[in-house]
Amino acid sequence: MPASLHSLQSPWTSSVHKSPTDRPARQPAPKLRPIMAAAPTAVAPQVSQKLTKNDLVKYLASGCKPRDKWRFGTEHEKLGYNLADNTRLGYEKIRIILEGLCERFGWEPVMEGEYIIGAELDGQNVSLEPGGQFELSGAPLDTLHKTCAEVANHLYQVKSIAGELGVGFLTLGFDPKTHLEDVPIMPKGRYRIMREYMPTRGTLGHDMMFRSCTIQVNLDFESEADMVEKMRIGIALQPVATALFANSPFRDGSDTGYVSWRSHVWTDVDPDRTGVLPFVWDKDFGFERYVEYALDVPMYFLYRNGVYEDATKQRVTFREYMEGKMPGCPGQFPSLKDWETHLTTIFPEVRLKRYMEMRGADGGSRAAICALPALWVGLLYDREVQTQCYDLIRDWSLEEHNYLREQVPKMGLRTPFRDGTLQDVALKVLALSRHGLQARGKAEESFLAPLDAVAFNGVSPGDALRERYNNDWQQSVDPVYCEEFTY
């Protein structure tokens, strides 16, 4: 590895602690108007009219938009911890932070029963993952400058409240130290069902639920043909994103030997609803083929009359529910709201809804949160560049896709591929992304700078963390709990 590993971390952390120039003024506490838990936890009506497969296909196809209407939304998760002892946050402190967002900054609380479980403001949504990971789902925006301003304002708001509580948020993709049994559990009904079901399908589902963090970007498509091409590019290049953003080498206080343990975790969660999706390369792939796949994924739950009902015991698929075969619900059929909820319980490397989600990146710094949408918008929001991306991956075999999915979490950019390494592919991909951003004419290319440093040196944040762990940190993860790795 290069001798300058410490400096290689700086592109990710250089902008973490800068304050936004347009900090929102502290507002007087408004009268709160609780929002009852919204989709996917909204109450779905009991229906007696059967949905058809064509209804489900039309639902996905309704996401098609003309290019001038395209937007993108960025999501990120972060692990809160107590500065005094580096332990994870229980619900009580998380509740105070959520209430603080509402009282100081005008967010509206989202409630599940008596518990505040999130907040909404201007198209943004803050929600809780099973172990209290704090997630911002950003509004659909049209420039990366707006996305980064949104992230900066959110982090400023959260930090202003968290600092008063002695709380920080790590910029890593996986909890480096806390053992699974010590992670607090959040009071959300759907997570209870998932928690009980996960161990029946894989060995690492609880790691995913309670200790992992990611950055995602949600992208629009123009037509079915455009969706197909984007899905194929997204799945093929997801390992490149995983390698560039790899930032989760530690688990239970030790080096895992992986640059992205978070990505590896997803390989042993639930084969029914994760993975590469080989049918994406079939000639007949389109909205209908994705619907066929989702129909045969077993359901997690129903949401009826404010209560989550477990649907995992008999492993009922959505297809069977459409046929009226849900045990305990004779003559009942799903609604489109049920379908929308079901789609959120499927976790492939690229997930299709009425938009598509790129799911391969670890959680990271503020600079990383801006870089992830920059990468994919550059690749997939310019027609010429998208065509060049497709040409790049067109002849990759299914065996190569599976090989990269298996090897990249461990080896990152050093993964051997064809006549070189994945680093060679990453450099080509970044050049394409930069060209795509330049074509947009919005001066967004600078958001790729952290990725340029990683790709040029072949050293991800996860590589740099492992180097420091095995040298300066004397095989301790405790030094990661510091300002450099805290929002």
C-alpha positions as CSV (number, residue, x, y, z in Angstrom):
1,M,0.0,0.0,0.0
2,P,1.2,3.6,-0.6
3,A,2.9,5.3,2.4
4,S,0.5,8.2,2.4
5,L,-2.5,6.2,3.6
6,H,-3.4,8.8,6.3
7,S,-3.7,11.5,3.7
8,L,-5.9,9.3,1.6
9,Q,-8.6,9.4,4.3
10,S,-8.7,13.2,4.1
11,P,-10.7,13.5,0.9
12,W,-13.6,11.9,2.7
13,T,-13.3,13.9,5.9
14,S,-12.1,17.3,4.7
15,S,-15.6,18.8,4.5
16,V,-17.3,16.9,7.4
17,H,-17.0,19.7,10.0
18,K,-17.6,22.7,7.8
19,S,-20.8,24.5,8.8
20,P,-23.4,25.3,6.1
21,T,-23.3,28.9,5.1
22,D,-27.0,29.2,5.3
23,R,-27.7,27.8,8.7
24,P,-31.4,28.0,9.5
25,A,-32.3,30.3,12.3
26,R,-33.5,28.7,15.5
27,Q,-37.3,28.9,15.4
28,P,-39.8,29.1,18.2
29,A,-41.3,25.7,19.0
30,P,-44.4,25.2,16.7
31,K,-47.5,23.5,17.7
32,L,-46.7,19.9,16.7
33,R,-49.1,18.1,14.3
34,P,-48.3,14.4,14.6
35,I,-48.3,12.5,11.4
36,M,-49.3,8.9,11.8
37,A,-46.8,6.5,10.3
38,A,-46.8,7.0,6.6
39,A,-46.0,4.6,3.8
40,P,-44.8,1.9,4.1
41,T,-46.6,1.8,7.4
42,A,-49.9,3.4,6.3
43,V,-53.0,1.4,7.0
44,A,-53.9,-0.5,3.8
45,P,-57.6,-1.0,3.2
46,Q,-59.1,-4.5,3.2
47,V,-60.2,-5.1,-0.4
48,S,-62.4,-7.6,-2.1
49,Q,-61.5,-6.6,-5.6
50,K,-58.6,-8.6,-7.0
51,L,-55.5,-6.9,-8.2
52,T,-54.2,-8.2,-11.5
53,K,-50.5,-8.6,-12.5
54,N,-51.1,-5.9,-15.1
55,D,-52.0,-3.5,-12.2
56,L,-48.7,-4.2,-10.6
57,V,-46.8,-3.7,-13.9
58,K,-48.6,-0.4,-14.5
59,Y,-47.7,0.7,-11.0
60,L,-43.9,0.3,-11.8
61,A,-44.4,1.8,-15.3
62,S,-46.0,4.9,-13.8
63,G,-42.6,5.9,-12.7
64,C,-41.5,6.7,-16.2
65,K,-40.8,10.5,-16.6
66,P,-39.5,12.8,-19.4
67,R,-35.9,13.8,-18.9
68,D,-36.8,17.4,-18.0
69,K,-38.7,16.0,-15.0
70,W,-35.9,13.8,-13.7
71,R,-34.8,14.3,-10.1
72,F,-32.7,12.3,-7.7
73,G,-33.0,11.7,-4.0
74,T,-30.1,10.8,-1.6
75,E,-30.4,8.7,1.5
76,H,-27.9,8.1,4.2
77,E,-27.8,6.3,7.6
78,K,-25.5,7.1,10.6
79,L,-24.7,5.4,13.9
80,G,-25.3,7.5,17.0
81,Y,-23.1,6.9,20.0
82,N,-22.5,8.4,23.5
83,L,-19.4,10.4,23.6
84,A,-18.7,9.5,27.2
85,D,-18.3,5.8,26.7
86,N,-18.8,5.0,22.9
87,T,-22.0,3.0,23.5
88,R,-24.9,3.1,21.1
89,L,-27.9,5.3,21.7
90,G,-31.1,4.0,23.3
91,Y,-34.5,5.1,22.1
92,E,-34.8,7.8,24.8
93,K,-32.0,10.0,23.4
94,I,-33.1,9.3,19.8
95,R,-36.6,10.5,20.8
96,I,-35.1,13.7,22.2
97,I,-33.3,14.3,18.9
98,L,-36.4,13.7,16.9
99,E,-38.5,15.9,19.1
100,G,-35.8,18.6,18.9
101,L,-35.9,18.6,15.1
102,C,-39.6,19.2,15.3
103,E,-39.5,21.9,18.0
104,R,-36.5,23.8,16.8
105,F,-36.5,23.4,13.0
106,G,-40.2,22.9,12.1
107,W,-40.2,19.2,11.2
108,E,-43.5,17.3,11.7
109,P,-43.3,14.2,13.9
110,V,-44.2,10.8,12.5
111,M,-45.8,8.6,15.2
112,E,-46.3,4.8,15.6
113,G,-48.7,4.5,18.5
114,E,-47.2,6.5,21.3
115,Y,-43.7,6.6,19.9
116,I,-42.2,9.2,17.6
117,I,-40.3,7.2,15.0
118,G,-39.4,9.9,12.5
119,A,-40.0,13.3,11.1
120,E,-40.9,15.0,7.8
121,L,-40.2,18.4,6.3
122,D,-40.4,19.7,2.7
123,G,-40.1,16.3,1.0
124,Q,-37.4,15.1,3.4
125,N,-37.9,12.2,5.8
126,V,-36.0,11.2,8.9
127,S,-36.6,7.6,10.0
128,L,-35.1,5.0,12.3
129,E,-33.5,1.8,11.3
130,P,-33.9,-1.3,13.6
131,G,-30.8,-0.4,15.8
132,G,-31.5,3.3,16.0
133,Q,-29.5,4.2,12.9
134,F,-30.6,7.7,12.0
135,E,-31.6,7.9,8.3
136,L,-32.3,11.0,6.2
137,S,-34.2,10.3,3.0
138,G,-33.7,13.5,1.0
139,A,-36.2,15.3,-1.2
140,P,-36.1,14.8,-4.9
141,L,-33.7,17.5,-6.2
142,D,-32.3,18.5,-9.5
143,T,-28.7,19.5,-8.7
144,L,-25.9,18.1,-6.5
145,H,-25.4,21.5,-5.0
146,K,-28.9,21.3,-3.6
147,T,-28.3,17.8,-2.3
148,C,-25.2,18.8,-0.5
149,A,-26.9,21.8,1.0
150,E,-29.7,19.6,2.2
151,V,-27.2,17.2,3.8
152,A,-25.2,20.0,5.4
153,N,-28.4,21.6,6.9
154,H,-29.6,18.2,8.2
155,L,-26.2,17.4,9.8
156,Y,-26.1,20.9,11.4
157,Q,-29.6,20.5,12.9
158,V,-28.9,17.0,14.2
159,K,-25.5,18.0,15.6
160,S,-26.8,21.1,17.3
161,I,-29.2,18.8,19.3
162,A,-26.9,15.8,19.7
163,G,-24.1,17.9,21.1
164,E,-26.3,19.0,24.0
165,L,-26.9,15.3,24.8
166,G,-23.2,14.3,24.6
167,V,-24.0,12.3,21.4
168,G,-22.0,11.9,18.2
169,F,-22.6,10.1,14.9
170,L,-20.0,7.9,13.3
171,T,-19.2,8.2,9.6
172,L,-18.6,4.4,9.1
173,G,-20.6,1.8,7.3
174,F,-20.8,-0.7,10.2
175,D,-20.6,-0.5,14.0
176,P,-16.9,-1.1,14.8
177,K,-17.3,-2.3,18.4
178,T,-20.8,-2.8,19.8
179,H,-21.7,-6.5,20.1
180,L,-25.1,-7.5,18.6
181,E,-26.7,-8.3,22.0
182,D,-25.8,-4.8,23.2
183,V,-27.5,-2.8,20.4
184,P,-30.7,-1.1,21.6
185,I,-33.9,-2.1,19.6
186,M,-36.2,0.5,18.3
187,P,-40.0,0.4,19.0
188,K,-41.2,-0.3,15.4
189,G,-43.6,-3.1,14.7
190,R,-42.2,-4.3,11.4
191,Y,-38.8,-4.7,12.8
192,R,-40.0,-7.2,15.4
193,I,-41.3,-9.5,12.7
194,M,-38.1,-9.1,10.6
195,R,-35.9,-9.7,13.7
196,E,-37.6,-13.0,14.4
197,Y,-37.6,-14.1,10.7
198,M,-34.1,-13.2,9.6
199,P,-32.2,-16.0,11.4
200,T,-34.3,-18.6,9.6
201,R,-33.0,-17.4,6.2
202,G,-29.3,-16.5,6.8
203,T,-26.7,-15.9,9.5
204,L,-26.1,-12.2,9.1
205,G,-29.5,-10.7,8.9
206,H,-29.2,-9.2,12.4
207,D,-25.9,-7.6,11.5
208,M,-27.6,-5.9,8.6
209,M,-30.6,-4.7,10.7
210,F,-28.8,-3.5,13.8
211,R,-25.2,-2.5,12.9
212,S,-25.0,-1.4,9.2
213,C,-25.2,2.0,7.5
214,T,-25.4,2.9,3.9
215,I,-25.6,5.7,1.4
216,Q,-28.1,5.3,-1.5
217,V,-29.3,7.4,-4.4
218,N,-32.7,7.1,-6.0
219,L,-32.9,7.7,-9.8
220,D,-35.5,8.3,-12.4
221,F,-36.0,6.6,-15.8
222,E,-37.6,7.7,-19.0
223,S,-39.1,4.5,-20.3
224,E,-39.1,0.7,-19.9
225,A,-36.1,0.4,-22.2
226,D,-34.3,3.1,-20.3
227,M,-35.1,1.3,-17.0
228,V,-33.7,-2.0,-18.4
229,E,-30.4,-0.4,-19.5
230,K,-30.1,1.5,-16.2
231,M,-30.8,-1.7,-14.1
232,R,-28.1,-3.6,-16.1
233,I,-25.5,-0.9,-15.7
234,G,-26.4,-0.4,-12.0
235,I,-26.1,-4.1,-11.1
236,A,-22.9,-4.5,-13.2
237,L,-21.2,-1.4,-11.7
238,Q,-22.5,-1.8,-8.1
239,P,-19.2,-3.6,-7.1
240,V,-17.3,-0.6,-8.3
241,A,-19.4,1.7,-6.0
242,T,-18.9,-0.8,-3.2
243,A,-15.1,-0.7,-3.7
244,L,-14.9,3.1,-4.0
245,F,-17.0,3.6,-0.9
246,A,-15.8,0.7,1.2
247,N,-15.7,1.9,4.8
248,S,-16.6,-0.9,7.2
249,P,-13.6,-3.1,8.0
250,F,-14.4,-3.6,11.7
251,R,-16.8,-5.7,13.7
252,D,-16.9,-6.5,17.5
253,G,-13.7,-4.5,18.0
254,S,-11.6,-6.4,15.5
255,D,-10.5,-6.2,11.9
256,T,-12.7,-8.5,9.8
257,G,-10.3,-8.8,6.9
258,Y,-12.9,-7.1,4.6
259,V,-12.8,-3.5,3.4
260,S,-16.7,-3.6,3.4
261,W,-18.1,-6.0,6.0
262,R,-21.4,-4.3,5.4
263,S,-21.5,-5.4,1.8
264,H,-20.4,-8.9,2.7
265,V,-23.3,-9.1,5.3
266,W,-25.8,-8.8,2.5
267,T,-24.5,-12.0,0.9
268,D,-26.0,-14.0,3.8
269,V,-29.2,-12.3,4.8
270,D,-32.0,-13.9,2.8
271,P,-31.6,-15.5,-0.7
272,D,-35.3,-14.9,-1.5
273,R,-34.9,-11.1,-1.6
274,T,-31.2,-10.2,-2.1
275,G,-28.5,-10.6,-4.7
276,V,-27.5,-9.8,-8.3
277,L,-30.8,-10.7,-10.1
278,P,-29.6,-12.8,-13.0
279,F,-32.9,-12.3,-15.0
280,V,-32.0,-8.7,-15.5
281,W,-29.9,-9.8,-18.5
282,D,-32.6,-11.9,-20.0
283,K,-34.0,-10.6,-23.4
284,D,-37.5,-10.4,-21.9
285,F,-36.5,-8.3,-18.9
286,G,-38.8,-5.4,-18.2
287,F,-41.4,-4.2,-15.7
288,E,-43.4,-7.4,-16.0
289,R,-40.4,-9.6,-15.3
290,Y,-39.5,-7.7,-12.2
291,V,-43.1,-8.1,-11.1
292,E,-42.9,-11.8,-11.6
293,Y,-39.8,-11.9,-9.4
294,A,-41.4,-9.8,-6.6
295,L,-44.6,-11.8,-6.7
296,D,-42.7,-14.9,-5.6
297,V,-40.8,-13.3,-2.7
298,P,-42.4,-14.3,0.6
299,M,-44.1,-11.5,2.5
300,Y,-43.0,-10.2,5.9
301,F,-46.2,-8.8,7.2
302,L,-49.6,-7.2,6.7
303,Y,-50.5,-3.8,8.2
304,R,-54.1,-3.8,9.3
305,N,-56.0,-1.6,11.7
306,G,-52.8,-0.1,13.1
307,V,-51.2,-3.5,13.8
308,Y,-48.5,-5.4,12.0
309,E,-49.6,-9.0,11.3
310,D,-46.9,-11.6,10.9
311,A,-47.0,-13.2,7.4
312,T,-43.7,-15.1,7.7
313,K,-44.9,-18.3,9.5
314,Q,-46.4,-19.9,6.4
315,R,-44.0,-18.1,3.9
316,V,-46.9,-16.8,1.9
317,T,-45.9,-15.0,-1.3
318,F,-47.5,-11.9,-2.7
319,R,-48.8,-14.0,-5.6
320,E,-50.6,-16.3,-3.2
321,Y,-52.0,-13.3,-1.3
322,M,-53.4,-12.1,-4.7
323,E,-55.1,-15.5,-5.0
324,G,-56.8,-15.0,-1.7
325,K,-54.7,-17.6,0.1
326,M,-53.4,-15.5,3.0
327,P,-54.0,-17.7,6.2
328,G,-56.5,-16.0,8.5
329,C,-57.7,-13.6,5.8
330,P,-60.1,-15.7,3.7
331,G,-61.6,-13.8,0.8
332,Q,-59.2,-10.8,1.3
333,F,-56.9,-9.5,-1.4
334,P,-54.0,-7.0,-1.4
335,S,-54.3,-3.3,-2.3
336,L,-51.7,-1.3,-4.2
337,K,-50.5,0.0,-0.8
338,D,-49.7,-3.6,0.2
339,W,-47.7,-4.0,-3.1
340,E,-45.9,-0.7,-2.4
341,T,-45.0,-2.0,1.1
342,H,-44.0,-5.4,-0.2
343,L,-41.5,-3.8,-2.6
344,T,-39.7,-2.2,0.3
345,T,-39.0,-5.6,1.8
346,I,-37.0,-6.7,-1.2
347,F,-33.2,-5.9,-1.1
348,P,-31.3,-6.6,-4.3
349,E,-28.2,-4.7,-5.3
350,V,-30.4,-2.4,-7.3
351,R,-34.0,-2.1,-6.3
352,L,-36.8,-1.2,-8.6
353,K,-39.9,0.8,-7.5
354,R,-41.3,3.7,-9.4
355,Y,-37.7,4.8,-9.4
356,M,-34.5,2.7,-8.9
357,E,-32.3,2.6,-5.8
358,M,-28.5,2.1,-6.0
359,R,-27.7,0.2,-2.8
360,G,-24.0,-0.8,-3.0
361,A,-22.2,1.9,-1.0
362,D,-21.2,2.0,2.7
363,G,-22.1,4.8,4.9
364,G,-19.5,7.6,5.0
365,S,-18.6,11.2,5.6
366,R,-20.5,14.2,4.3
367,A,-18.2,14.3,1.3
368,A,-19.1,10.7,0.6
369,I,-22.8,11.4,0.9
370,C,-22.4,14.0,-1.9
371,A,-20.1,11.8,-4.0
372,L,-22.5,8.9,-4.3
373,P,-25.2,10.7,-6.2
374,A,-22.5,12.5,-8.2
375,L,-21.2,9.2,-9.4
376,W,-24.5,7.8,-10.5
377,V,-26.0,11.0,-11.9
378,G,-22.9,11.4,-14.0
379,L,-23.2,7.9,-15.3
380,L,-27.0,7.6,-15.9
381,Y,-28.4,11.1,-16.5
382,D,-26.6,11.8,-19.8
383,R,-27.7,9.7,-22.8
384,E,-24.2,9.5,-24.4
385,V,-22.5,8.5,-21.2
386,Q,-25.1,6.0,-20.4
387,T,-24.6,4.3,-23.8
388,Q,-20.8,4.2,-23.1
389,C,-21.4,2.7,-19.7
390,Y,-23.6,0.0,-21.3
391,D,-20.9,-0.7,-23.9
392,L,-18.4,-1.1,-21.1
393,I,-20.4,-3.8,-19.3
394,R,-22.3,-5.3,-22.2
395,D,-20.1,-8.5,-22.5
396,W,-19.6,-9.2,-18.8
397,S,-20.9,-12.7,-18.0
398,L,-23.1,-13.7,-15.2
399,E,-20.2,-15.5,-13.7
400,E,-18.2,-12.3,-13.7
401,H,-21.0,-10.4,-12.0
402,N,-21.3,-13.0,-9.3
403,Y,-17.5,-13.1,-8.9
404,L,-17.3,-9.4,-8.3
405,R,-20.2,-9.5,-5.9
406,E,-18.4,-12.1,-3.8
407,Q,-14.8,-10.8,-4.0
408,V,-15.1,-7.0,-3.8
409,P,-16.3,-6.7,-0.2
410,K,-13.0,-8.3,0.8
411,M,-10.5,-7.1,-1.8
412,G,-12.0,-3.8,-2.9
413,L,-10.3,-2.1,-5.8
414,R,-7.5,-4.8,-5.7
415,T,-10.0,-7.4,-7.0
416,P,-8.4,-9.1,-10.1
417,F,-10.7,-8.6,-13.1
418,R,-10.0,-9.7,-16.7
419,D,-6.5,-8.3,-17.6
420,G,-6.2,-6.0,-14.6
421,T,-8.0,-5.1,-11.4
422,L,-11.2,-3.4,-10.5
423,Q,-9.2,-0.2,-10.0
424,D,-8.8,0.0,-13.8
425,V,-12.5,-0.3,-14.2
426,A,-13.1,2.4,-11.5
427,L,-10.8,4.9,-13.3
428,K,-12.8,4.4,-16.5
429,V,-16.1,4.7,-14.7
430,L,-15.1,7.9,-13.0
431,A,-13.9,9.4,-16.3
432,L,-17.4,8.6,-17.7
433,S,-19.2,10.1,-14.7
434,R,-17.2,13.3,-14.9
435,H,-18.0,13.6,-18.6
436,G,-21.7,13.1,-17.8
437,L,-21.6,15.8,-15.1
438,Q,-19.8,18.2,-17.4
439,A,-22.5,17.6,-20.0
440,R,-25.1,18.7,-17.4
441,G,-23.4,22.1,-17.2
442,K,-24.1,22.6,-13.5
443,A,-20.5,22.7,-12.2
444,E,-20.9,19.5,-10.3
445,E,-17.7,17.7,-11.2
446,S,-15.9,18.7,-8.0
447,F,-18.2,16.3,-6.0
448,L,-16.3,13.4,-7.5
449,A,-12.9,14.6,-6.1
450,P,-12.9,12.2,-3.1
451,L,-13.5,9.3,-5.5
452,D,-10.7,10.4,-7.7
453,A,-8.2,10.1,-4.8
454,V,-9.5,6.7,-3.9
455,A,-9.4,5.3,-7.5
456,F,-6.0,6.9,-8.3
457,N,-4.3,5.3,-5.3
458,G,-6.4,2.1,-5.2
459,V,-7.0,2.6,-1.5
460,S,-10.5,2.9,-0.1
461,P,-11.4,4.4,3.3
462,G,-11.7,0.8,4.5
463,D,-8.2,0.0,3.4
464,A,-6.9,3.1,5.1
465,L,-8.7,2.2,8.3
466,R,-7.3,-1.3,8.3
467,E,-3.8,0.1,7.8
468,R,-4.2,2.4,10.8
469,Y,-5.7,-0.3,12.9
470,N,-2.8,-2.6,12.3
471,N,-0.1,0.1,12.8
472,D,-0.7,3.4,14.6
473,W,-3.8,2.2,16.5
474,Q,-2.1,-1.0,17.7
475,Q,-5.0,-3.2,16.8
476,S,-7.7,-1.2,18.6
477,V,-10.8,0.3,17.1
478,D,-11.2,2.8,19.9
479,P,-9.4,5.6,18.0
480,V,-12.2,5.6,15.4
481,Y,-14.4,7.3,18.0
482,C,-13.0,10.8,17.4
483,E,-13.7,14.0,15.6
484,E,-12.2,12.7,12.3
485,F,-14.8,10.0,12.0
486,T,-17.7,11.8,13.6
487,Y,-20.2,14.1,11.8
